[in-house]
Amino acid sequence: MPSDPDVTEDVMPEPPGAPLPAVTPERVLAGLALLVPIVAMLWVSSYDKTGPAVGGMPFFYWYQLLWVPVSAVFTVAAYLLINRDEKARKAAEAGGAR
């Protein structure tokens, strides 16, 4: 139903100190970075085999051990993304408070 052009709608403009969105691209990427190692380890059928062996160690074991440093890299990436987002939030709050 079209609105009457003579009636003005009460549209409130965003105040200068408006809250920032809770979901930002940095936070989504950080969540994905933390999700990758979890999914990799829970998908057991992808590494439930003995070959290829490295140094006599079956694939099942060395694959899981490989994910220890890889998970640390993903965790550091998530930390840096969240840090970047927090700095941007603080800068936006400081800029809006003036």
N, C-alpha and C positions, 0 to 999 in steps of 0.2 A: 504494500500500500504506500503510495508516494506521500511524502510529508508536505505540509502546507508551507509555501515559501514565505508567508507572512509571519510564521512562528519561528522565532530564533531558538535554537537548541542551546542548552547550557553545556558547553564543552569547556572543561577546565584545562587550561594549558599546563604542561608539565612544570612543576616548580623547579627552581634552580638546583635544589638539593634532592632531586628525584632519586629513588633507589635504583641501583644498577641491576641489570638482569642477572639472575642466579646462574643461568646456563650461558657460558661463553665458549667460543671455539677452543680456547686454551684448556678449559675444564673438560670438554668432550674429548680432546686429544689425550689429556692426562688419564682419563678414565679408560680409554682404549689402550693406552700404553700399559696400564696395570692389568688389563683384561687379557692381553696377548699371552703372557706366560701362564696364566691360570688355564686358559683354554688349551694351550699346547700340552700342559701336563695332564689335564683331564681327558684328553683325546688319546686314550691308551692304545687303541687299535692302530694308531699311526706309528707307534714305535714298539709294538709288541712282536719283536722278531729278534733273532740272534745275529744275523749278518747285516752289514759287514762288521767284522771285528776290527778293533784298533788296539794294537799291542796285546792281543789275546783277550781283550775285554769285549764282551758281546755288545751289540748295538743298543740293546735295552738299557744297559748301565751307562755307557758313555754318552748317550743322547740325553739322559736325565742330568748327568753331571755337567754337560755342556750348557744346560739351561740355567745353572746357578749364576755364572757371570753374565749371561744374556739377560736374565731377569734383573740383575743389578743395573744393567744399562737402561732397561726400560723403566725401572724405578727412578733412576736419576733423571731421565727425560721427563717423567711425570712431575717430579719435584721442581725441575726448572720451569716447566710450563705453568705450574701453580704459582710459583714465585713471580713469574712474569705477569700473571693475571692479577695477583695481589698488588704488585707495584702499580699496574695500570689503574686499579680500583682506587688506591690511595691518591694517585695523581688526579683522577677524575673528581674525587671528593674534595681535594684541596682546591682544584680549579673551580668547582661549583660553590664553594664556601665563600669565595671572594665577593 
